[in-house]
C-alpha cells in the first residue's frame, strides 16, 4: 500500500543498497539514510560554493579531501554512500561528478 508520507528515494541511492534486485534495508532505514545523505550533500555544496567554478583542478582536490573526511568521520566503511554524497554535492554545484 502506498503511504503518502513516504520519501521518494532516487534510484541512484536505492542502487547502493540493492543486491540481486532485493533491498538490503527496511524502507524506513532506506528513507532515513537517504534523507541524511541528501542533507549532508546540501551542506557540503554550500561549502563547495566557495571554490571557483572555472578551476576543475581545485574542484577535484576539494572533492577528494571531502571524501577522505567523510570516510574517516561519518561514513567509514560506507564508501558507496560517500561517493553518492559527493556526486550529489557536485551536481548541486553544477560541477562534473568526481571520478570513481
N, CA, C and O atoms as a GROMACS GRO file, in nm:
protein
  400
    1UNK      N    1   0.084  -0.118   0.000
    1UNK     CA    2   0.000   0.000   0.000
    1UNK      C    3   0.088   0.124   0.000
    1UNK      O    4   0.190   0.129   0.069
    2UNK      N    5   0.050   0.223  -0.076
    2UNK     CA    6   0.125   0.348  -0.086
    2UNK      C    7   0.096   0.435   0.034
    2UNK      O    8  -0.019   0.455   0.072
    3UNK      N    9   0.201   0.487   0.094
    3UNK     CA   10   0.190   0.581   0.206
    3UNK      C   11   0.232   0.717   0.155
    3UNK      O   12   0.347   0.734   0.112
    4UNK      N   13   0.142   0.816   0.158
    4UNK     CA   14   0.174   0.948   0.104
    4UNK      C   15   0.286   1.017   0.183
    4UNK      O   16   0.338   1.119   0.138
    5UNK      N   17   0.323   0.963   0.296
    5UNK     CA   18   0.432   1.021   0.375
    5UNK      C   19   0.568   0.959   0.342
    5UNK      O   20   0.670   0.998   0.398
    6UNK      N   21   0.570   0.862   0.251
    6UNK     CA   22   0.696   0.801   0.213
    6UNK      C   23   0.784   0.902   0.142
    6UNK      O   24   0.737   0.987   0.066
    7UNK      N   25   0.913   0.891   0.167
    7UNK     CA   26   1.010   0.974   0.099
    7UNK      C   27   1.043   0.910  -0.035
    7UNK      O   28   1.060   0.788  -0.043
    8UNK      N   29   1.050   0.991  -0.138
    8UNK     CA   30   1.088   0.940  -0.269
    8UNK      C   31   1.240   0.930  -0.273
    8UNK      O   32   1.310   1.031  -0.282
    9UNK      N   33   1.290   0.809  -0.268
    9UNK     CA   34   1.434   0.783  -0.269
    9UNK      C   35   1.476   0.762  -0.414
    9UNK      O   36   1.422   0.674  -0.482
   10UNK      N   37   1.572   0.842  -0.464
   10UNK     CA   38   1.612   0.828  -0.605
   10UNK      C   39   1.678   0.692  -0.632
   10UNK      O   40   1.738   0.631  -0.544
   11UNK      N   41   1.663   0.648  -0.757
   11UNK     CA   42   1.720   0.519  -0.797
   11UNK      C   43   1.870   0.512  -0.772
   11UNK      O   44   1.922   0.406  -0.738
   12UNK      N   45   1.940   0.624  -0.789
   12UNK     CA   46   2.084   0.625  -0.769
   12UNK      C   47   2.121   0.589  -0.626
   12UNK      O   48   2.225   0.527  -0.602
   13UNK      N   49   2.038   0.627  -0.530
   13UNK     CA   50   2.065   0.592  -0.390
   13UNK      C   51   2.016   0.450  -0.361
   13UNK      O   52   2.084   0.374  -0.292
   14UNK      N   53   1.899   0.415  -0.412
   14UNK     CA   54   1.848   0.278  -0.393
   14UNK      C   55   1.949   0.174  -0.440
   14UNK      O   56   1.967   0.070  -0.377
   15UNK      N   57   2.015   0.204  -0.552
   15UNK     CA   58   2.109   0.108  -0.611
   15UNK      C   59   2.225   0.075  -0.517
   15UNK      O   60   2.287  -0.030  -0.529
   16UNK      N   61   2.254   0.165  -0.424
   16UNK     CA   62   2.363   0.139  -0.329
   16UNK      C   63   2.329   0.027  -0.233
   16UNK      O   64   2.419  -0.036  -0.177
   17UNK      N   65   2.200   0.003  -0.212
   17UNK     CA   66   2.156  -0.090  -0.109
   17UNK      C   67   2.066  -0.200  -0.164
   17UNK      O   68   1.974  -0.247  -0.097
   18UNK      N   69   2.093  -0.239  -0.288
   18UNK     CA   70   2.016  -0.346  -0.351
   18UNK      C   71   2.113  -0.451  -0.404
   18UNK      O   72   2.213  -0.419  -0.468
   19UNK      N   73   2.082  -0.575  -0.377
   19UNK     CA   74   2.160  -0.686  -0.431
   19UNK      C   75   2.062  -0.785  -0.493
   19UNK      O   76   1.965  -0.827  -0.430
   20UNK      N   77   2.090  -0.822  -0.615
   20UNK     CA   78   2.008  -0.919  -0.687
   20UNK      C   79   1.860  -0.876  -0.688
   20UNK      O   80   1.770  -0.960  -0.678
   21UNK      N   81   1.838  -0.745  -0.702
   21UNK     CA   82   1.703  -0.694  -0.713
   21UNK      C   83   1.628  -0.680  -0.581
   21UNK      O   84   1.510  -0.645  -0.580
   22UNK      N   85   1.694  -0.708  -0.471
   22UNK     CA   86   1.628  -0.701  -0.340
   22UNK      C   87   1.697  -0.598  -0.252
   22UNK      O   88   1.820  -0.590  -0.247
   23UNK      N   89   1.616  -0.522  -0.182
   23UNK     CA   90   1.670  -0.420  -0.092
   23UNK      C   91   1.735  -0.487   0.029
   23UNK      O   92   1.685  -0.585   0.083
   24UNK      N   93   1.849  -0.430   0.069
   24UNK     CA   94   1.920  -0.481   0.186
   24UNK      C   95   1.874  -0.410   0.314
   24UNK      O   96   1.912  -0.450   0.424
   25UNK      N   97   1.793  -0.304   0.299
   25UNK     CA   98   1.747  -0.225   0.413
   25UNK      C   99   1.595  -0.221   0.417
   25UNK      O  100   1.529  -0.232   0.314
   26UNK      N  101   1.542  -0.205   0.536
   26UNK     CA  102   1.399  -0.181   0.551
   26UNK      C  103   1.367  -0.043   0.492
   26UNK      O  104   1.455   0.043   0.485
   27UNK      N  105   1.245  -0.022   0.449
   27UNK     CA  106   1.205   0.104   0.384
   27UNK      C  107   1.236   0.226   0.472
   27UNK      O  108   1.291   0.325   0.423
   28UNK      N  109   1.201   0.220   0.599
   28UNK     CA  110   1.223   0.335   0.689
   28UNK      C  111   1.372   0.366   0.701
   28UNK      O  112   1.411   0.483   0.699
   29UNK      N  113   1.456   0.263   0.712
   29UNK     CA  114   1.600   0.286   0.722
   29UNK      C  115   1.654   0.344   0.592
   29UNK      O  116   1.738   0.434   0.594
   30UNK      N  117   1.605   0.294   0.479
   30UNK     CA  118   1.647   0.346   0.349
   30UNK      C  119   1.612   0.495   0.338
   30UNK      O  120   1.695   0.576   0.297
   31UNK      N  121   1.490   0.530   0.375
   31UNK     CA  122   1.447   0.669   0.370
   31UNK      C  123   1.531   0.756   0.463
   31UNK      O  124   1.572   0.866   0.426
   32UNK      N  125   1.556   0.706   0.581
   32UNK     CA  126   1.634   0.781   0.678
   32UNK      C  127   1.777   0.805   0.630
   32UNK      O  128   1.829   0.916   0.642
   33UNK      N  129   1.839   0.702   0.575
   33UNK     CA  130   1.976   0.715   0.525
   33UNK      C  131   1.981   0.809   0.405
   33UNK      O  132   2.074   0.889   0.392
   34UNK      N  133   1.881   0.800   0.318
   34UNK     CA  134   1.876   0.891   0.203
   34UNK      C  135   1.862   1.035   0.250
   34UNK      O  136   1.934   1.123   0.204
   35UNK      N  137   1.768   1.059   0.340
   35UNK     CA  138   1.746   1.196   0.388
   35UNK      C  139   1.873   1.253   0.452
   35UNK      O  140   1.905   1.370   0.432
   36UNK      N  141   1.944   1.171   0.529
   36UNK     CA  142   2.070   1.216   0.591
   36UNK      C  143   2.175   1.245   0.483
   36UNK      O  144   2.246   1.344   0.492
   37UNK      N  145   2.184   1.158   0.383
   37UNK     CA  146   2.282   1.176   0.276
   37UNK      C  147   2.251   1.301   0.194
   37UNK      O  148   2.342   1.376   0.158
   38UNK      N  149   2.124   1.324   0.165
   38UNK     CA  150   2.084   1.442   0.088
   38UNK      C  151   2.115   1.570   0.167
   38UNK      O  152   2.166   1.667   0.111
   39UNK      N  153   2.084   1.570   0.295
   39UNK     CA  154   2.113   1.686   0.379
   39UNK      C  155   2.263   1.712   0.384
   39UNK      O  156   2.308   1.826   0.374
   40UNK      N  157   2.340   1.606   0.399
   40UNK     CA  158   2.486   1.619   0.401
   40UNK      C  159   2.536   1.676   0.268
   40UNK      O  160   2.623   1.763   0.266
   41UNK      N  161   2.483   1.627   0.158
   41UNK     CA  162   2.524   1.678   0.026
   41UNK      C  163   2.490   1.826   0.012
   41UNK      O  164   2.570   1.902  -0.042
   42UNK      N  165   2.373   1.867   0.060
   42UNK     CA  166   2.334   2.008   0.054
   42UNK      C  167   2.431   2.094   0.135
   42UNK      O  168   2.472   2.202   0.091
   43UNK      N  169   2.468   2.047   0.254
   43UNK     CA  170   2.559   2.122   0.339
   43UNK      C  171   2.699   2.129   0.277
   43UNK      O  172   2.764   2.233   0.282
   44UNK      N  173   2.744   2.019   0.221
   44UNK     CA  174   2.875   2.018   0.156
   44UNK      C  175   2.874   2.113   0.036
   44UNK      O  176   2.971   2.185   0.013
   45UNK      N  177   2.766   2.113  -0.040
   45UNK     CA  178   2.755   2.200  -0.157
   45UNK      C  179   2.768   2.347  -0.117
   45UNK      O  180   2.825   2.427  -0.191
   46UNK      N  181   2.714   2.383  -0.002
   46UNK     CA  182   2.727   2.522   0.045
   46UNK      C  183   2.874   2.559   0.065
   46UNK      O  184   2.916   2.670   0.031
   47UNK      N  185   2.951   2.467   0.120
   47UNK     CA  186   3.094   2.491   0.141
   47UNK      C  187   3.168   2.491   0.008
   47UNK      O  188   3.257   2.574  -0.015
   48UNK      N  189   3.132   2.399  -0.079
   48UNK     CA  190   3.199   2.388  -0.209
   48UNK      C  191   3.175   2.511  -0.296
   48UNK      O  192   3.254   2.539  -0.387
   49UNK      N  193   3.070   2.583  -0.269
   49UNK     CA  194   3.038   2.702  -0.350
   49UNK      C  195   3.150   2.806  -0.345
   49UNK      O  196   3.155   2.894  -0.431
   50UNK      N  197   3.239   2.796  -0.247
   50UNK     CA  198   3.350   2.892  -0.238
   50UNK      C  199   3.464   2.859  -0.334
   50UNK      O  200   3.554   2.941  -0.353
   51UNK      N  201   3.461   2.741  -0.394
   51UNK     CA  202   3.564   2.702  -0.491
   51UNK      C  203   3.527   2.761  -0.627
   51UNK      O  204   3.412   2.751  -0.669
   52UNK      N  205   3.622   2.823  -0.696
   52UNK     CA  206   3.592   2.885  -0.826
   52UNK      C  207   3.531   2.785  -0.926
   52UNK      O  208   3.578   2.672  -0.939
   53UNK      N  209   3.428   2.829  -0.995
   53UNK     CA  210   3.360   2.744  -1.093
   53UNK      C  211   3.450   2.704  -1.210
   53UNK      O  212   3.427   2.602  -1.273
   54UNK      N  213   3.550   2.784  -1.238
   54UNK     CA  214   3.635   2.758  -1.354
   54UNK      C  215   3.766   2.688  -1.319
   54UNK      O  216   3.856   2.681  -1.403
   55UNK      N  217   3.779   2.636  -1.199
   55UNK     CA  218   3.902   2.569  -1.156
   55UNK      C  219   3.874   2.421  -1.130
   55UNK      O  220   3.857   2.380  -1.015
   56UNK      N  221   3.871   2.342  -1.236
   56UNK     CA  222   3.840   2.199  -1.226
   56UNK      C  223   3.939   2.126  -1.136
   56UNK      O  224   3.901   2.033  -1.065
   57UNK      N  225   4.064   2.166  -1.140
   57UNK     CA  226   4.165   2.102  -1.056
   57UNK      C  227   4.135   2.124  -0.908
   57UNK      O  228   4.143   2.030  -0.828
   58UNK      N  229   4.101   2.245  -0.871
   58UNK     CA  230   4.066   2.275  -0.732
   58UNK      C  231   3.939   2.200  -0.691
   58UNK      O  232   3.928   2.153  -0.578
   59UNK      N  233   3.845   2.187  -0.783
   59UNK     CA  234   3.722   2.113  -0.754
   59UNK      C  235   3.753   1.966  -0.725
   59UNK      O  236   3.702   1.910  -0.628
   60UNK      N  237   3.837   1.905  -0.809
   60UNK     CA  238   3.874   1.765  -0.787
   60UNK      C  239   3.947   1.749  -0.653
   60UNK      O  240   3.921   1.654  -0.579
   61UNK      N  241   4.037   1.843  -0.623
   61UNK     CA  242   4.112   1.835  -0.498
   61UNK      C  243   4.021   1.844  -0.376
   61UNK      O  244   4.034   1.767  -0.281
   62UNK      N  245   3.928   1.939  -0.380
   62UNK     CA  246   3.840   1.957  -0.265
   62UNK      C  247   3.745   1.838  -0.251
   62UNK      O  248   3.714   1.797  -0.139
   63UNK      N  249   3.698   1.783  -0.362
   63UNK     CA  250   3.612   1.665  -0.354
   63UNK      C  251   3.687   1.546  -0.296
   63UNK      O  252   3.631   1.469  -0.217
   64UNK      N  253   3.814   1.530  -0.333
   64UNK     CA  254   3.896   1.421  -0.275
   64UNK      C  255   3.912   1.440  -0.125
   64UNK      O  256   3.901   1.345  -0.048
   65UNK      N  257   3.937   1.563  -0.083
   65UNK     CA  258   3.955   1.592   0.059
   65UNK      C  259   3.827   1.568   0.138
   65UNK      O  260   3.830   1.510   0.246
   66UNK      N  261   3.716   1.612   0.081
   66UNK     CA  262   3.588   1.592   0.149
   66UNK      C  263   3.558   1.444   0.160
   66UNK      O  264   3.510   1.398   0.264
   67UNK      N  265   3.584   1.368   0.055
   67UNK     CA  266   3.559   1.224   0.061
   67UNK      C  267   3.643   1.158   0.169
   67UNK      O  268   3.593   1.075   0.245
   68UNK      N  269   3.769   1.194   0.177
   68UNK     CA  270   3.856   1.137   0.280
   68UNK      C  271   3.799   1.168   0.419
   68UNK      O  272   3.799   1.082   0.507
   69UNK      N  273   3.753   1.290   0.438
   69UNK     CA  274   3.695   1.328   0.567
   69UNK      C  275   3.566   1.250   0.596
   69UNK      O  276   3.545   1.205   0.708
   70UNK      N  277   3.483   1.236   0.496
   70UNK     CA  278   3.359   1.160   0.514
   70UNK      C  279   3.388   1.017   0.558
   70UNK      O  280   3.325   0.964   0.649
   71UNK      N  281   3.485   0.955   0.491
   71UNK     CA  282   3.515   0.815   0.522
   71UNK      C  283   3.576   0.799   0.660
   71UNK      O  284   3.559   0.696   0.724
   72UNK      N  285   3.647   0.900   0.706
   72UNK     CA  286   3.707   0.893   0.840
   72UNK      C  287   3.604   0.925   0.947
   72UNK      O  288   3.593   0.853   1.046
   73UNK      N  289   3.528   1.032   0.926
   73UNK     CA  290   3.442   1.084   1.033
   73UNK      C  291   3.298   1.034   1.032
   73UNK      O  292   3.244   1.003   1.138
   74UNK      N  293   3.237   1.025   0.916
   74UNK     CA  294   3.094   0.998   0.914
   74UNK      C  295   3.054   0.867   0.848
   74UNK      O  296   2.973   0.792   0.902
   75UNK      N  297   3.110   0.840   0.735
   75UNK     CA  298   3.064   0.726   0.656
   75UNK      C  299   3.169   0.616   0.645
   75UNK      O  300   3.180   0.550   0.542
   76UNK      N  301   3.248   0.598   0.751
   76UNK     CA  302   3.352   0.495   0.746
   76UNK      C  303   3.288   0.361   0.707
   76UNK      O  304   3.181   0.324   0.755
   77UNK      N  305   3.357   0.292   0.621
   77UNK     CA  306   3.313   0.163   0.567
   77UNK      C  307   3.186   0.174   0.482
   77UNK      O  308   3.121   0.074   0.454
   78UNK      N  309   3.153   0.295   0.440
   78UNK     CA  310   3.037   0.314   0.352
   78UNK      C  311   3.079   0.400   0.233
   78UNK      O  312   3.021   0.505   0.207
   79UNK      N  313   3.180   0.353   0.163
   79UNK     CA  314   3.237   0.431   0.054
   79UNK      C  315   3.134   0.461  -0.055
   79UNK      O  316   3.137   0.569  -0.114
   80UNK      N  317   3.044   0.368  -0.082
   80UNK     CA  318   2.943   0.392  -0.186
   80UNK      C  319   2.855   0.511  -0.149
   80UNK      O  320   2.821   0.592  -0.236
   81UNK      N  321   2.816   0.522  -0.022
   81UNK     CA  322   2.735   0.636   0.020
   81UNK      C  323   2.816   0.764   0.016
   81UNK      O  324   2.764   0.869  -0.020
   82UNK      N  325   2.943   0.758   0.054
   82UNK     CA  326   3.029   0.876   0.046
   82UNK      C  327   3.039   0.923  -0.098
   82UNK      O  328   3.033   1.043  -0.125
   83UNK      N  329   3.055   0.830  -0.192
   83UNK     CA  330   3.060   0.866  -0.334
   83UNK      C  331   2.929   0.929  -0.378
   83UNK      O  332   2.930   1.026  -0.453
   84UNK      N  333   2.817   0.874  -0.332
   84UNK     CA  334   2.687   0.929  -0.370
   84UNK      C  335   2.674   1.072  -0.318
   84UNK      O  336   2.630   1.160  -0.392
   85UNK      N  337   2.710   1.095  -0.193
   85UNK     CA  338   2.701   1.228  -0.133
   85UNK      C  339   2.785   1.328  -0.213
   85UNK      O  340   2.739   1.438  -0.243
   86UNK      N  341   2.907   1.289  -0.248
   86UNK     CA  342   2.994   1.379  -0.324
   86UNK      C  343   2.941   1.404  -0.465
   86UNK      O  344   2.946   1.517  -0.514
   87UNK      N  345   2.890   1.301  -0.528
   87UNK     CA  346   2.833   1.318  -0.662
   87UNK      C  347   2.713   1.412  -0.656
   87UNK      O  348   2.696   1.497  -0.742
   88UNK      N  349   2.631   1.395  -0.554
   88UNK     CA  350   2.514   1.482  -0.538
   88UNK      C  351   2.556   1.626  -0.509
   88UNK      O  352   2.499   1.719  -0.565
   89UNK      N  353   2.656   1.645  -0.423
   89UNK     CA  354   2.705   1.779  -0.391
   89UNK      C  355   2.760   1.846  -0.518
   89UNK      O  356   2.735   1.964  -0.542
   90UNK      N  357   2.836   1.770  -0.597
   90UNK     CA  358   2.890   1.824  -0.722
   90UNK      C  359   2.776   1.862  -0.818
   90UNK      O  360   2.782   1.965  -0.885
   91UNK      N  361   2.675   1.777  -0.823
   91UNK     CA  362   2.559   1.805  -0.908
   91UNK      C  363   2.491   1.936  -0.865
   91UNK      O  364   2.455   2.017  -0.950
   92UNK      N  365   2.474   1.954  -0.736
   92UNK     CA  366   2.412   2.076  -0.684
   92UNK      C  367   2.492   2.199  -0.727
   92UNK      O  368   2.436   2.303  -0.760
   93UNK      N  369   2.626   2.186  -0.725
   93UNK     CA  370   2.714   2.297  -0.762
   93UNK      C  371   2.727   2.315  -0.912
   93UNK      O  372   2.783   2.415  -0.958
   94UNK      N  373   2.677   2.220  -0.990
   94UNK     CA  374   2.690   2.226  -1.135
   94UNK      C  375   2.828   2.184  -1.183
   94UNK      O  376   2.871   2.223  -1.291
   95UNK      N  377   2.898   2.104  -1.102
   95UNK     CA  378   3.031   2.054  -1.135
   95UNK      C  379   3.023   1.918  -1.202
   95UNK      O  380   2.920   1.850  -1.197
   96UNK      N  381   3.133   1.880  -1.263
   96UNK     CA  382   3.147   1.744  -1.312
   96UNK      C  383   3.148   1.649  -1.192
   96UNK      O  384   3.207   1.683  -1.089
   97UNK      N  385   3.087   1.533  -1.202
   97UNK     CA  386   3.091   1.440  -1.088
   97UNK      C  387   3.234   1.392  -1.064
   97UNK      O  388   3.314   1.384  -1.158
   98UNK      N  389   3.268   1.361  -0.940
   98UNK     CA  390   3.402   1.313  -0.911
   98UNK      C  391   3.427   1.179  -0.978
   98UNK      O  392   3.335   1.099  -0.996
   99UNK      N  393   3.551   1.155  -1.014
   99UNK     CA  394   3.586   1.026  -1.075
   99UNK      C  395   3.576   0.917  -0.968
   99UNK      O  396   3.610   0.940  -0.852
  100UNK      N  397   3.530   0.799  -1.007
  100UNK     CA  398   3.518   0.690  -0.910
  100UNK      C  399   3.652   0.644  -0.858
  100UNK      O  400   3.658   0.552  -0.776
   0.00000   0.00000   0.00000
